[in-house]
Amino acid sequence: MRLDGVGRRYGRRGPWVLRGVDLRVPAGALVRVEGANGGGKSTLLRLLAGIDLPSAGRVADRPARTAYVPERFPAALPLTALGYLTHLGRVQGLRGAEARRRAGEWLERFGAGESARTPLDELSKGGGQKVAVAQAFLAEPELLVLDEAWTGLDMGARAELDAAVAERLAAGGAVVFVDHDPRRLADVPYAAYRAGGGRVVARPAGGAPAVVVEAVGPAGARVPGDLPGAPLCEELPGGGCRLTVPAAYSDALLRVLLGARPGWHIRGVRPLPYAREEDPAP
């Protein structure tokens, strides 16, 4: 899926939380979003998941099966944990018996099987979070959006969530996530972006430099879809684009651009130094 020139503000005269965001999320990509509180991380995730609509620009090619775990789970619903998950499974296209079966399996997997018949408003914070996470996996989503989904989970449930994310990636699904632990999923190759100051910029993963590629395509050509590393794409005056991608994906990105038919001309390649969290956006 992709975001083209996307902006979001709340209210017609409100300040722009995000503006001019161009982002690609290829199938099978793991994308980490970082930034200070209030920088727009959750807004970006809500746009990706389709919970919010953009105030400007457009979101295209969102997978039909998209699942979202919010930062805060709305527990005040007159349903049991199992009843809630079964209902959501049916909303997501599962038949009743299949929805109930999968609901029970995911509750067991995250260590909440004993809470199946507990009303949502009687669950502990951790129990509610397990339900919130379980609902995201019911229908094998093609896009999984996780906003601090690990917060409130015990160690066992966190490990299961790590494993479930890896399974989605292996099946070709894309995962976009926010988490305060810098070690979260660090052993899986990922693209990293930072939200702040109304912008979303690529940042290096694991402290390695990112790479900026300036490329010019044939007249009227669009940037190829599903580029390696989900690069941030900025149009350049006079044609062409600037692609910022984590260094681990730079060679693959260049191969795709040079191998395209008709091919793209690479105008320049340069490293982007690592930016610490407190640094201003480049």
BELMO-V782492 format. One record per run of one state. SS is the DSSP state (alpha for helix, beta for strand, coil for the rest). FROM is the first residue (numbers start at 0). LEN is the number of residues. If there is no record, write none. Layout:
SS:FROM:LEN ; SS:FROM:LEN
This chain:
coil:0:1 ; beta:1:8 ; coil:9:6 ; beta:15:9 ; coil:24:5 ; beta:29:5 ; coil:34:6 ; alpha:40:9 ; coil:49:6 ; beta:55:5 ; coil:60:5 ; beta:65:4 ; coil:69:10 ; beta:79:1 ; alpha:80:11 ; coil:91:4 ; alpha:95:14 ; coil:109:3 ; alpha:112:3 ; coil:115:3 ; beta:118:1 ; alpha:119:3 ; coil:122:2 ; alpha:124:12 ; coil:136:6 ; beta:142:5 ; coil:147:7 ; alpha:154:16 ; coil:170:3 ; beta:173:5 ; coil:178:12 ; beta:190:6 ; coil:196:2 ; beta:198:5 ; coil:203:6 ; beta:209:7 ; coil:216:15 ; beta:231:4 ; coil:235:5 ; beta:240:6 ; alpha:246:13 ; coil:259:5 ; beta:264:8 ; coil:272:10
